[in-house]
Amino acid sequence: MALLPAREAMAISKVIHATGYRNLPPDELVDLTIESHIAHVVKRSRVGGDESFFIADLGQVFRQHCRWNQTMPGIRPYYAVKCNCDPTLLKVLAELGTGFDCASIEEMRAVLSLGVDPARILFANPCKAPTAVAFASEVGVLRTTFDNIDELDTIKTHMPEAQLLLRIYANDEGAFICLGEKFGAQLDTTEELLSRAWELGLNVIGVSFHVGTGATNPASFCKAIKDARLAFSQAERLGFHPEILDIGGGFQDDCFESIGPIIRDAIRLEFPAGITTIAEPGRFFARSVYTLVCRVISCRRQLGSAALSGVPDMLYQNDGIYGNFMNVIMEKEIMVPYLVSKKTRGFLHKPKSEESEQTNDAVQVTSYRYSIWGPTCDSTDCVVREVTLDSEVKIGDWLKYKNMGAYTSTTATQFNGFSSTYDTFYVNSETLSDY
Ligand SMILES: Cc1ncc(COP(=O)(O)O)c(C=O)c1O
């Protein structure tokens, strides 16, 4: 199978392949593409570039997929479309053979429009509108989750042939976003729910949970797997034949390799006879694929007492928390901007803190302290409270932010009349042509 499908088949914008650029390393390929797009914008119009844009490295999707297979062998990922629904990303994941976790009619439509078999879709929303259940039934998406009695009635009416996963309560309190407050049946209710499903003649094929998005504590997965085992036993006692354990999403890049084996051991311990295990990773596949480039549209150099007391100068860029930076609020993420300089190649100025971590040289450089704000008239629209750069930033300059693929464009709003659609330019840093 080709690493990436032919351009025609994907119906996507042009992909710049590393092989065409002497196999540049991924970061350099991304930087080259940023540079070429900026040159294009600047050439087109002196005042253009009012929208931020993404560079997506599709080779990184492939590398994350390899990491997943190495750390979670035999556990099929159902990519959580809510995380980033870019059709090109979905198409690459479809080519790589993942399943898809969809939460709405539109997400199902997006995946089905790529020609994906409905059997590869899990409608992983335990509280669905009746119209959405009817739509799923019509298009053949039969696997879905439930965690309450009323949902069972909706399912009985609109999709009696459903293959149900009971979503149980799970929670990693350290997760960026805890989902347990909203979803998941407590263990003292699962028996009643399963009995009702049995009474209604519905088919329960497994158990699911989600410990929270951005989870770091392996103990929360282990507890949830243990609880799932109990729910499996309850279902079996009623006469169901559950065969699927869905361990949800929440997987973080930086602790994936350490948490993965613990999860696998817990599954082996609780299900010694073996079980079909699936997962719903979102951010793991999308976050590191996308780099966002924003333009500085205005600047407030401090004067008077603010200048004397060292308040950082304020930069205003064309994207903020109502656009692609909602994670500053939702996940308390600290954003790290890199200044794209006017010089060519090797042109990205790191924030000073990062630079000094990497070198011990006591080179004296002038530093420039800034806070960075979005374009709206809302004062909560602050992207970076304070950053020190080694170059001065001026109106018209560009700032680059890495790891901007998860819950960014999908959560963007049009508040204050700013656009919520962004151009994406694609590169493929993976030089392998087969996998
Ligand atoms: C049901 C469900 N599955 C999967 C995910 C994806 O989680 P993550 O992106 O943290 O992997 C979410 C995120 O909210 C979710 O609600």
The ligand as a Gaussian input file, in Angstrom:
#p B3LYP/6-31G(d) Opt

LIG

0 1
 C      -16.038000       9.417000      23.735000
 C      -14.696000      10.006000      23.432000
 N      -13.785000       9.216000      22.818000
 C      -12.571000       9.682000      22.489000
 C      -12.190000      10.977000      22.769000
 C      -10.812000      11.431000      22.381000
 O      -10.016000      11.728000      23.478000
 P       -8.494000      12.115000      23.281000
 O       -8.416000      13.124000      22.207000
 O       -8.054000      12.647000      24.592000
 O       -7.767000      10.848000      22.927000
 C      -13.101000      11.839000      23.435000
 C      -12.740000      13.208000      23.764000
 O      -13.468000      13.993000      24.311000
 C      -14.386000      11.325000      23.773000
 O      -15.311000      12.089000      24.379000

